Amino acid sequence: MMKKIVETERLYLRELSEDDFEELCAILQDEETMYAYEAPFTDEKVNEWLNWNLASYQKNSFGLWAIIDKNEEKFVGQCGIVYSDVEGKNLLEIGYLVNKKYWRQGYASEASALCLDYAKNILKTPKICSIIRDTNIASQTVAEKNGMTIVQEFHKDYSGLPVKHYVYSVDLVNELVKRKW
C-alpha cells in the first residue's frame, strides 16, 4: 500500500501511481463527469494527466492525490493541490474529480477539506482557491462548504471556446468563516 498523505475516519489521500490508469480513465473518459472540460479525455490525455501529477509530486511535493475509501480500499476519485494559471497568475488550487458512481456521498467535500488543512498547516500558504466552471453547482457547493467565496470571474479557453469560470478563494491566515462540513 502506498503512503497516506492525509486521512479521515472514512478515507485517505495517497499519491497516484501508474497502476491507477484504469481508475483515472473511468473518471477522465466519462462524458458526464468531464463536461466541465468540454470533452472526455483520450487514453493519451489520461496518461499526460497522470504524468503531470507524478511530475508535480517530484517538483512541488503535492499534486492531485487518489481518494481511497478505507472500508473497501476503493479508488473513488482524485483530489489535491496544484498550481493553475489564471490570466497570467499562478494560483495554488484545490481540485477534485470523483467517479460518478460515488457522487453525492460527500467524498469531494471531505477530501477537499483535508487539502485545505494541508495547505494551511503543511504548506503554510496564506490563501488557496478552487477554479470552477460557472455551471458546476456541485463543485461550487463544495468550495462554499470550505469557506470559499468567489473573488474572480474569467473565461478559460477550451478548444477555441471561451468558458466562464469562477475563482473561489479562502484566506487561510485570517480564516474567520467556519467550514460547513
HULINKA-V70348 format. One line per field, one symbol per residue. ss: DSSP state (2 for helix, 1 for strand, 0 for the rest). phi: phi as a letter, one per 20 degrees, with the letter a starting at -180 (. if undefined). burial: # if it has 24 or more other C-alpha atoms within 12 Angstrom, else .. Layout:
# HULINKA-V70348
ss->???
phi->???
burial->???
This chain:
# HULINKA-V70348
ss->0001111000111110022222222222000022222000002222222222222222220001111110000111111111111100111111111102220000222222222222222000001111111000222222222000111111111100111111111110000000000
phi->.fffebbcfebcdbffcgfegfffgfefdefffegfemafeegfffffgfffffffgffdmbrfdfedffgdldedrcbrccececlndedecedbbdgffdfmdnffffffffffffffeeelefbbccdcgfeefffffffffenecfdbcbddedlndfdfcddebbeeedfdeffdc
burial->....###...#######..##.########..##.##...#....##.##.###..#....########.....#########..#....##########.....###############......########.#.#############.....#........########......#..
